[in-house]
Amino acid sequence: GLAAWAPPPGARPAGAAPLAHGEVLPNGIVLLVAERPAVPIVAVRVLTRAGAAFDPDDQAGLANLTGAVLTRGTAKRTGPEIDSAIEFVGGSLEAAAGRDSLTVALAVQKKDFSLGLDLLSEIVLSPTFPAAEVARKVTEIQAAIQRSNEDPGTLATRALSRLVYPGHPYGRPVEGTRESVARLTRDDVVKFYGRHARPDATVVAVVGAVTVDEARREIVARLGSWARPSDPPPSIAPPTTAMTPREETIKRELTQSTLMFGRRAVRQTDPDYFPLSVASYVLGGGSASRLYTRVREESGLAYAVHSWVSPARYGAAFAVSAQTRTAEAPKVVAMIREELARMTREQVSNRELSLAKQYLIGSFPFRLDTSSKVADFLAAVEDQGLGLDYADRYKERIGRVTAKDVQDVAAKYFPPASFSLVTVGEIK
């Protein structure tokens, strides 16, 4: 998946070099470089396959904790020393883990590239995970989980993930639970990082005023000695357990209820993904969508209603959510089911189809207006196995979607009975 990737036509003069060069270094790191000579900021992303999907069953929240303490000390410097070194040159350096991966993100001026990479490579190769910092982050994360338990949207999302991905790591919250995080130790963090952060499961993206040769030289000088283990990197199986549609209610004394429907869907490597994105936009993508028009504008029944596809590396989901007055919740549930069913039965209008395609192509999620966004984009498409031509391919594929394609995917993914439903609120 290392074809040179180019931005949309018109974004650069004809004949200019492609935006990114890709190669695999001897120790297995995939290096991606986008030369942007006019941009004085250099952005670097080191993405390694060490996300929450790899948390052991009884250690939910371990990847998240690891990301939170990664920059808090290295063999050479304490966390505060790292902070002051990067702040002194007006740069930024941070780490965080998501569902699939752990990312270290650096942004510095070109003149401080060398210093930035020194700090970055120390963090990647020799983090010390000081015990006091681990304990402090555990407390912080627990407090954040406690606060999020007051948020109906978060409660609904967590419950729905469990229903959509039974027995799969995606069914667990990235941040873990208060109980699971309380059990985590510095030893767990050291072991997790040692096992999952490895060069042959890592993408390094460098974007800004650097040449390919310079980027390669600087990265190899610092990360080239990172040894590749002899065993293959751990991997996660896609969800295999069939999802049995269920309904769950989380009781809260609230004047409004949060409704969330969800089921499994497909990721960007499946041809269905593109018509499904269009179908989702027509159904609940914006203020012109069917759900918004019917539930909010015509009936005045919901404060918010929308649908979306959420793809990740090891699986994907499709969801519809709404917030409404508790008394109206049953009516809104019925309307959402009716609109899902209607899309399986009849083709969308030409106007709806073209509005959806225009929006999706025009607002392609990876607007490439900063070095950091380009670096995030490159690291993500490489990690997800989408190929560096994904932006062009996305636009082309969305552009080809027909009304019949939309109805065909709706028939597969929108039957109302195939969804689980979570309701957060008081049931009257």
N, C-alpha and C positions, 0 to 999 in steps of 0.2 A: 504493500500500500504506500509506496514511496514515490509515486509519480510527482513531478513538480506541480505545485498547486498555484493556480492563477486567480486573481480577483475578477469580479464581473467586468465585462467589456465596458470600456469608457472610464474605468477606474485608473487606468494607466495608459501611457502612450503605446501605440502598436509597436511591437519590436522590443519593448523593454523586457528585462530579464523577468522570469517567473518569480512570484513572491517568495517561494520557499524551495530550499534545496534539502534533500533528505539522504542520510546514509547511516549505516550501522557500524559503530566503532568495534574494535576487536573484542572488547569485553561484553558486547551485547547491547550497550546503550544505543538507542535510536536518537541521532542528532538531527534536529531540524533547524535550518537557519534561514531567516528572511532578512535580506539586506534592505535597509531603509536609510540610505545615506543622508537624507535631509533631516532625519529625526535624531536629536541629540541625546534622547533617553534610550538606554538599552534595557530591554525587559528579558528576563530569563525565567523559564519555568522548568523545574525538575519534578516530573510526575512519576511516581512509582506505585506499582499495583499493591497498595497496602491500605485499602479502604475498609470500611465497616463490614463489607461483605465477608471479609476474612476473620472477623472476630470469632473466637471460639464460642460455642453455644452458651457456656455459662459466664462469658466475659463480654457481654454487650457493652459497647462504649469504649472498648480498648483502643481501637484505631483513632477515634476522636481524641482520647486523652493523649495518645502518642503524638498526634499532630500538635496538640496544645502545648506540650512540653519540649518539643523538638528544638526550638530556638532558645531554650532557657539555660544553655551552657554547653561548652564543647571542651575537648581536651586542652585547648589553649586559652579559652576565655569564658568568663561567667556570662550569664544572660544580660545583666546590666552593661557589661563591657561591649557585648555585641550590639546592644541597643545604641549605646553612645557612639560607637564607631560608624554605624550606618546613618544615624541622625546627623553626625558631624558633616557628612557629605550630602545631606539632604535626600538620601535615598530611602528605600523601604525594603524590608526583608521579613517575610512572615511565612508561617507554615500552617496547614490545616488539612484534615482528612474529611473526605465525603464518603458516599456509599462505595465507590469502586476504587478510589485511589487517594494517595496522600501527596499533596503538592507543596513544594517550597517555591515561593515567588519572590524574585528580586527585581527591583527597578533602580537604576543609577544613571547619573550622567556618564557620557562616553569616557570622560577623563578619569572616572572612578571605577571603570569596568573591572580592572584588575583587583582592586580592594574588595569590590562587591563579590567577585567570584571566590576570593580567598575565604570570606566569611561564609558564603554559600556552601563551599566544599567542606569546610570544617563542620558545618551543621549536618550535612549529608553523611560524611564519613566518620565523624568522631563525636556524636552527641553524648553527653554524660547523664542526661535525665536526672538531675539532682533530686534526692529524696524529698527535700523540703518543697521544691517546686511541684513535684508530683502531688504531694499532699494538698498544697494550696489550690492546684487546678481541680483536684477531686472535689474540694469544697465548693469552688466556683461553679463547676459543672452541675453539681447536685442542686445548688441554688437556682441555676437556670432551668433545670428540669422541673423543679418545684413551681417556678413562675409559669412555665409553659403549660403546666397542668391546669392553669386557670383559663387557658385559651381554647375555646371550642374548636377552632380550625385545626389546631395541633392535635387535640384529642381525637378528632374525627380521622385525621390523616393516619395517626398511629394505629387506630383500630382497623381502618380499612386496609392498611399495608399487611396487617396480620391475616386478614380474611383473603386478600388477593394472592398473597404469597405464603400459603400454609407450609410450614416445615422448611422454608427457604430463608437464607440470611436477610433477604430484602423485607421479610416480615418483621424484622426487629428494628427499633429506632436507632439511628446512627449514634445518637448521644447516649444510648443505653437507658437504664432506669436508675432511680436513686439507689436501689438495692444493689444492682449489678456494679455500678460505679464505686460504691462503698467498699466492695471486695477487691478492687484492683490495686496492685502494688507496683513499686518501681521495677521489681523483677519481671513482672508480666510485660511491662512496657519494653524493657530491654530485650526480652525474648521475642516479642512480637516484631519489633523493628529489625532485629537481627535476622529473623526468618523471612520477612516479606520485602524489606528494602534491599534490592539487589540490582546490579547493573542490567541484567538481561530481562528485567521487568520494569525498565525505566526509560522515559522519553525526556530528552532535554531540548527545549525550544529556545532559541536565541533570536531576538528581533531588535533591529535598530541600526545604528551607524557602525556596523562591523561587517567585514567581509567573511565569506564562508571559510577561507583559509585561516583568518585570525580567530574566528569562533572555534574552529576545530582545534587549533593549536592550544588555545587557552583552556578549553574544556578537557582535552586529552592530558594537558600538563597537570590538571588537578584531579580529574576523575578517572583518568586512564588506568591508574593502578588499583582501582576498586575491583577486587577479585570476583569473578563469576563463580558461584557455587557449582559443584559437579551435578547436583540433582536438578531436575527441571523445576521452574517456578510453580508454586501451588496454583491451582485454578479452581474455579467455582462452576458447578454444573448449572445450566439454566433450570428454572423450576420445572419439575416433572409431575409432581402431585397435581391431579386435576383440582381446579377450584370449584368447590360446591357453593353455589350462591347462598348467602345467609343474610339475615337482618339482625342488627345489634343496636340496642339503645343505651346511651350513656346518660343517666339522669342527672340533670343540673337544674337548679332553680333559676331559670332564665326566661325573659319575656320573648326571646326569639330562639329559634332552633336552627342548628346547622345540619344540613343534609349532605351526605356524600355517597354517590354511587361509584362503584369501581369494578373493573375486571381486567384480566390480562389482555395485552395487545401485542404488537410487534415492534422491533427496533428498526433503525434506519437501513439495515442490510436486507430487510424483507421488502419486496416490491409493493406490498400492501401498505407500507408505511406512508407513502406519498398521497394516495387517495384517502387514506384514513385521516391524515392531517387536514385535508380539504374538507372532509365530512365533518370533522370535529369543529372546524371553524364555522361552517354553515350552521351547525347545531347550536354551538354556544361559544363562538370565538370572540364576539364583540358586540357593540350596540346594535348592529344590523342583524345579529343572529336570531334564529327562530326562538330559542328559549328566552332570550332577552326581550324580544318583541312580545311574545305571548305572555310570559310569566310576569314580567316587570311592567312593560308599557301598557298592554291591553288590560291586564288583570290587576295590576298594582299589588301583586302578591309577594314579591321578593325584593330584598334590598340588593342582592347580588346573585347572579346565576351565570355559571360558565362551565365549559368543558375543555379538556386538554389531553394530549397524548404525552406520557412521560417515559421516554426510553432511557435505558441505562445499559451498561455493558453486558449484564447477564440476564436481562429480561426487560419487559416494558409493561406499562399499564395504561388504561384509558379511564378517565374519571369525569364525573359531572358533579358540581357542587352548587348549593344554594343556601342562602340565609333568608329566613322568613319568620313572620310572627308565628309563635307556637300553635295558635289556634288554626292557622292556615296550612300547617305542614302536610297533612294528608292530601289536601288539594294540590299542593305543589308537587308532591311525589307522583300523583296520578298524571299531572300534566307532563312531567319529565318523561314518564314511561310512554305516554301517548306520542310525544315528539320523537323519541327514540324509535318507536315502532313505525311511525309514519315514514321515516327515512329508509326503512328496510323495504317499504311497499312502493314508494313512488320516487321518480327521479327529481333531483333538485332543478330549479329553473336556471336558464342560461345566465340570468343576472346574478343570482346567488353564487353560481360557479365562478363567474369571472371576478366578482368582488373578492371572493375567498382567495383565488389564485393571485390576484393583484396584491392583496395584503400580504400573503405569505412570502411572495417573491420580493416585494418591496421592503419588507421589514425583516428580511432574513436575519435570524437572531444574532449572527456574528457580524455586526457592523464593524468594519475593520478600520476604525478611525483612530485607534491608539495602538502603540506598540504592545501594551499589555493585553489588549483584546486579541490582537493577532497571535500573540504567544499562547494565550489561553486556548484559542481556536485550534492552532496547530497541534498543541499537546493533546487536546480532547479528540480531534478526529483521528489522530494516530493511535491513541489509546483504545478508542472504540472500534478501530479497524475499518474506518470509513474511507480511507484513501485521501490524499492531499488535494484531490480534485473535487472534494465533496461539495463545496459551495456552488461550483458550476453545475454539478450533477443534480444537486437539490433543486436549483432553479429550473433546470431543463425538465426534470421529472415532474415537478409540480405543474409546470406549464403544459405537460401532455395529458394531465388528468381529465377524463371526460365525465359527463353526468352519469353514464352507465357505470364507470369505474366506482364512482361515489356510492351508487346504490348497491353494487356488488360487495364493497367492503362493509357497508352498513348492514347488509344481510348477514355478514359473518360476525361483526363485532357489536352491533347495536340491539340484538333481541333483548327486550327489557328483562326477561326472565334469567338472562345470563349474568346479571349484575348482583353483587353484594351491596347492601345499603346500611350505612351507619347514620344514626340520628343522635345528635347531642342536644339535650334540652329536656324540659319537663313535658311529659306526654299527658295531655289533658284528657 
